[in-house]
Amino acid sequence: MRKTAAVAALSVGSLVLSLAACDSPASTTAPHSAMGATSLHAAAPRTQPVEMLDDCDPATFNAVIGPGTCQKNHPGLTFFKFIQQLKDNQNAPAWRNAPSSLTLTLGSTLSAINRGGEVHTFTRVAAFGGGVVPDLNAILGLSPRPECLNAAPAEFLPPGGVDNETANTPGTKYYQCCIHPWMRTTVVVR
């Protein structure tokens, strides 16, 4: 958490310094390389949000699964239509991570935010697979990922919850929801 706050403070501090430099007379007359400025901005660590979304219908989800399953104040996709979409398409399109793929610079922060009405996880897995809900795994024909089976309670984010991770190593990383395993994001760290 301190690393995330430090990165945010550095980013804000850099932005303030950049804006102040724009107002100084020296910066308006000194020559700048457009290529150099672009390279500096492209390599700078930043925070990249990923939104975890869903469209659960509180009346039907709470009736079938249990009270508090869907914490929204307006109707959405009924539980029965949700299950039918999974059976027909191996996917419920309103349940998704946005974006589903992205590229980060080393040292950047990945901030997964639950914008839906249900609990979600943003769990790093070695490869995409099933989650912790046996009925959904059966519909999708997936086996549960060990990372999901071993997920700590803190990984299960309620609506409005946030999971921040710093991209410390280069390579391709895979994240999925351990409840709704078709909710996936591929992250390339350079």
N, C-alpha and C positions, 0 to 999 in steps of 0.2 A: 504494500500500500504506500509506503514511503517513497519507493521508486516511482510509482505512478504520479504521486504528488510532485516529486522533484522534476520529472519529465514535463508535467503540466506547467510548473513554475518556470522552467527553462524556456519552454515554448512561448509562454506569455511574455517573459522577459525579452526574448529575441524579437518578438513581434513589436513590443514597445520601442526597443532600440532601433529597429528597422523603420518604424513610423517616424521616430524622432529624426533619424538621419534624412528622411525624405524632406523634412522641413528646413534642414540646415542649408545655408548658402553653398557650403563646400560640396555638398552632395549633388546639387543641381548643376555645378560646373565641372566636377571631376568626371573624366571619362570612365565608363563601366563597360565591361565585356558582357554583352547579352548572353553569350554562351556560358560564361562563368557564373552569372547570376542564376541561370536556369539550373546548372549543375549543383550549385550550393543548395537551392531549394529542393531539388529532387532527392538529395542525399540526406536531408535533415530528418531526424526522427520526428514522428508525429503521432497523433492519436487517431485511429481508424475505428469508427463505430460499426458494429454489426447488429442489426435489429432482428430479434426473434419475434415472429409474428404468428397470429392465429386468428380465427374467426369463430370461436366457440359460442354456442347458444346456451346461455345460463340455465334456462328452464330445463332443457332436455339433458345436457351434460350433468347437471347437478342431480337430476332425478335418477339417471342411470348409474353414474359413477359414485356420487355422493355430494352432499352439501359442500359448497366452497370450491368445487373442482373448476368451475368457470366463474371468474370474478369480473364480469362485465355488467354494465348497466343497460345494455341494449341487445336485442335479439341478433343471432348470427346463424351460422350453418347448424342445423340440428344434428344431434349425435348420430341419428340413423342415416342421414345423407353423408355425413363424414365417413362412416364405416363403408357405405356403398361406394364412395369415391376411392377409398383404399382398395376395395375389392376389384373395382373396374380398372383403376389406373396405377395401383401400387404407390399412390401419392394422394394427398389432400392439399391442393395448390395453395390454399389460404394459410396453411401451416408451413412456414418457410423461414429461412434465414436470408436477410438481405443486407449486403450482397452475398451471393453463393460462392463467389471467388474474388480474390483480391491479391495485390502484391504490396508488401511492406518493406521498408528499409530496416536494416538491423538497428535495434534499439527503440523502435517504435512501439506504441502501446495499442493493443487490440482490446476494444471495449465492447463487450457483448451486453446488450440491453434488452430485457424482456418487455416488449411493447404489447404483448398479447394478454389474454385473460386467463390463461392456464400457466402452470408451473412448467419451466423448460430448463434444460441444461445446455451448456456450451462446453462440451467435453472433448478434450484432445484424444484422438484414437490413432492407432497405428494404421488402420484401414477402416473404411466404412463398413457397418454391419448393423446388427439388431441392437435393441435397447433393453430396458428392464421390464417392459410390459409384455408378458407371454402371448396374450391374445393378439396384439398388434404384430409381434414377430411372426406369429402363425399366418396371419393374413398376408404379410409381405414375404413370407418364405425366408426369413432371416434368422441367423443364430446370434445370440447376444454377444456383444464385444466385452472382453474382460474388463476394459477400462470403465465401461458402464456398470457392470456388476460390482465393481470396487469403488464406484464414485462416492465421495464423501457427501454427507448431508448438505454441506455448504455449497455444493455444486448445483443443487436444485433451487433455482431462482424463482421466487414468486413474481407476479406481475409488478413491473417497476424495478426489479432487481437487476444488478449490474455485476459482471465478472470482467475484471481487468487483468490482462496478461501482457508482459513485456516480451517482445520478439528478440530473444538473446542469441539464437543460433540460426544460421542460414539454412535454407532447405524448404521443402514442401511439407506443410502441416495440415492435418485433417481434423475438423471439429464437427461434432454432430450433437443433436439432442438425444439424450438417453431415454427419453419418454417417447418422442416422435422421431424415429431414426432417419426419416427421409429429409429432415431439416438439417442441411449440411452446408459447410463452408470450407473451401480449400484455400489455404493461405500460403503464398510463396514469399519467403523472407530472403532478401538480397542484401 
